Amino acid sequence: MTVSSQVQQALASLKGAQASFESFSLETQNQPAKQTYQNAAQQCQMLVDQIEARVQQIQQEEPQYKQQ
């Protein structure tokens, strides 16, 4: 497995975790828990943004890793 595919896989997992936190936030009535889930989702989004930037960098440096 290449670094590019590992990064892509990590990105997909992180997006899944973010979606779960957003869902948990919408489903709970407990305000402290809702805030915790919202914060976790926001932190995931920041990481997603950073990793997506890294994916673009990898694709520019190594065009063979660009997904069709």
N, C-alpha and C positions, 0 to 999 in steps of 0.2 A: 504494500500500500504506500503510495507516494505521500509526501508532505501535503501536497495540494488536496488530495482526496481526504486525508485525515482532518485538515482544516475545514473542508466542506462538511464532513460528517459532524465535527464538533459544532459548527455553525447551525446545522439542522437540529441537533440536540438542544442547543441553547434556545433556538426559536420555539421548540416544543415546550421547554420549561417555562419560557415567558408566557406562552399561551395558557399553560396550566395555571400560573399565578394569576393571570388576568381573570380566568374563569373562576378560580377560588374566590377572588375579590368580589366578583359579581354575585356569587352564590351565598356568601356569609352575611349574617346580620350583625355579627360581632364587630364593632367599629375598630377596636385595636387590631384584630386579625385582618380586617379589610385593609387597614393602613399598611400593615406588614406585607401583605400580598401585593399591594400597589407599589410599595417601595421595591420589593423584589423584582417585579415586572419592569420597573424603570431601570434598575441596575442591569437586568438582562438586556434591555434595549441598548444601553450604553455599550455593553460588551458586543452585542450584535453589530452595532455601527463600527466599532473598532476592528472586529474580525472581518467584516465585509470589506473594509478598506485594505486589510492585509490580503484578502483574496484577490482584489483588483491588482494589487502590487505583484502578487505571484503570477497572475495571468499576463501582466505586462512584461515581466522578466522572463517568463517561460511560456511562450504562446502555445506550446503543445498541451498545456493544462487548461486552456480555455474551453469551457463547455459549449457544445454545439446547441 
